[in-house]
Amino acid sequence: MVSEKVVIKNPSGLHLRPAGLLCKEAIKYKSSINFRFQSTTANAKSVLSVLGACIKSGNELEFICEGEDEKEALAAMIKLVNEGLGE
Amino acid sequence: MYKGTGASAGIGIGRAVIVEEKELVIKRETVTDPAAEIQRFKGALEVSMQQTEALAEDLGKRVGEKEAEILKGHIMLLSDPMLVGEIETNIQNEGINAEYAIESVCTMYADMFASMGDELMQQRATDMRDIKTRMQKVLLGVASVDIAALPAGSVIVAKDLTPSMTAGINPDNVTGIVTELGGRTSHSAILARALEIPAVVALGGILEQVKDGDMVVLDGTDGVVIVDPEEAVLSEYQTKREAFLKEKKDLEQYIGKPSITKDGVQVELVGNIGKPEDVDKVLQYDGEGVGLFRTEFLFMDRDAMPTEEEQFEAYRKVAVALDGKPVIIRTLDIGGDKEIPYMGLEKDENPFLGYRAVRFCLDRKDDVYRPQLRALLRASAYGNIKIMVPLVTCIEEYRQVKALVHEIMAELDREGIAYNKNIQLGIMVETAAASLIADIFAKEVDFFSIGTNDLTQYTMSVDRGNDKVSYLYSTFNPAVLRSIKRIITCAREAGIMVGMCGEAASDPMMIPLLLAFGLNEFSMSPSAILRARKMVTQYSTQELQAVADKAMSFATTAEVENYMKEFVNQ
């Protein structure tokens, strides 16, 4: 299991479009990909789960990946968030 | 007459067509073979996805990719593993029919989104209900309302329009849209604007007031709807409609034309924006740049200070989109009228005379001002960014900001980070003090931008939100006009650029005076730019001198206003 913290930078937070982008990337990996924010944990492969976490710009998330390609999966998630999720 | 929210400008006149989705009757039924029921669900899911993809593709071609995005979002939701998994589990464990499993799972998510409170999340709730209905219709074999086949001259009246319904709208036949729900940013509103169909939304109870076939008139600018209008009202709106269409067409010919007066004086007509996305509007209406980019959006509705990186991205994006055209970015203008807990800003007894804007920023250099100025300087490497300081009252404030900018420049030099070494640093002239010492400021600052909303408020000592005194609030008051004229004169004498970014800059009665005073730049809501350009090209600044002299000779606001009204209408 690997994990890393990252701050959401794009202005609208994890709304439909950015959340969709995140999920699209997440499902490319075999590992389970979750993120933790305060007391909730969301499945990065489910757009509903991501939306349900109600993440706003400036929130800090911790991504947790587990599986055969966990390192690559984590790196991809962090990169995508740092690039502003297409916004 | 009914009043809702104007969501798409223009006048619509036509016969009401009530568009109602028949309420589907979903009963809970037990099934003997859950595995077969899951297959039935999967089949319906597949068909729903295909239908949505076809709608998205059609809408993308007819209207635009941006409008098709919401339907692409539906495809994402339909293919969500959690949603599909939960519905399947529900069918399996409870041994119930697919329709009911879809109902309970989708409704749960819709309620969850609806309870989150912000407008974008409300939209997700609508999305969930929309995909729920689509899957259930496939299962039940119910056809959707066919909006594409409405007769010409129809005004759609509905509770709300789902994306699947709006996708079929043909603007040749639909002259207006009225809905009970929705807001300016709801999907139907966005689509109505893209299709240029006048629309009024958020008009609760309208379905009880109007029947199929009733004559309906709507004004999408003011949000007014009239059912069964009298002959006189109808013809008044017909005239309005023609005038609106004519003006729109008339103004389109000013796209790409220079903003130059008859006697050859060139001015800049630029846009005010509040978010990076607003740049699209500025470009659409052929703005020559951005005269005011408010940065407050970056700091509102959140729990923590935006990082330098995040700000840099927002500023860079706008600079790049404007492709070398000037972008004046105003540093944070925030104070005790807003409560922002993470910033430690508290309610102020007298917020507009208190701890705000540059006063606050200079007091909070390390955590607020320095990151913003650093982000602005870094972004200046990507376009023509100018920095504007709000609410300046004395030259010391400007000097402090300038010193801070130079400090950060030295820091960037040491780090080898690129920025525009000749970046302009100007001030917003919006206090009586700044106006009175405009001659002193003009010797040191790179440009002025007159903020008429605050300048009028501070000059007249009046809160325009207070109905009892708002009659005093007028930019045409002789005191305010003298202040404006003096600021422009001081700037011109010192040879610096002077613009205006308040509402007055687009006021047809004010533009002739501003041209006569010698204003260089007019910054306004993007949709007003073409009308302003048309006006500019019709005047000669030399001929306007006499008009300005006359206007300045009056003692009262009413006399100035009457005189200017008469001048503009002749």
Interface residues (C-beta under 8 A of the other chain):
Chain A: V7 K9 N10 P11 S12 H15 L16 R17 G20 C23 N43 K45 S46 V47 L48 S49 L51 G52 C54 K56 S57 G58 N59 G84
Chain B: E69 G73 M76 L77 D80 P81 M82 L83 Y109 M112 F113 M116 L120 M121 Q123 R124 D127 K275 P276 F297 L298 D301 R302 D303 A304 M305 P306 T307 E309 E310 E313 A314
